[in-house]
Amino acid sequence: MTPETSPSKWFHYVVRREQPTVRLFCLSGAGAGPSEFISWGKSLPAWIETWPIQLPGRERRMREQSMTSLEGITGAVLEAVHGVQAELPGARTAFFGHSFGALVLYETCSRMTTLDPQAVLGIAVSGLSAPHCVSNNPMGDLSDSELTERIMSFGGTPKELMRNPQFTAWLLADIRNCYQIYEKYRTSATQSPLDCPVSAFVGRDDFEASIGDASAWNDHTTADFRLHVLDGGHFYLRPQLLRVLSLLTADLESWSSR
């Protein structure tokens, strides 16, 4: 492990548990950071320990350069997760990713299970179409004004924040970077199915992932698959948080009993 992949740098808002049996590594979507998961650590049962992932270029690492390749992000996250596993053995590893975060953790999970089919308890992907589905909302090459208009049409970002030039510049750069990575990946994805269970969470009115495209994640696992459809759009997580945590807890419980 290097200083660049030290757990203290890559994980924030971790609520330590006395004897966790599952460590849940979480990653948010474009334009968001680990603070999205602040409440998860205390809201989930004591046997689940939540580890929100802090990417460069976001929140506490705002001054750092964002990473521009999926391979680079995945490799760094993988090494950071391995660092936690080495320092704190005993608990099983699970993942929850939303949107772009789901893509990163899916790739991380794939690399881990390729080396060891038992390395990951399971993964929950949220607000993301299955890798083989075609995107209907290309955004990576939009101009600043077009991208701003698209972001505001989605909701989820307060208008007062968009009046702050510094915040707007950061948000546009982060979202554009994530979409450019995502759209490039989608045209060349040939991933083998995972050997661990997959649960797909999706908002009923999500503009990014239809229910059909979310259910297509079933093609990407040789193990159990569950589809959870919740009221709301791409940002369903916040208003539906208690329901999400209840479903996720049930999934983790089921996976643990395999």
Disulfide bonds with the S-S distance in Angstrom:
none
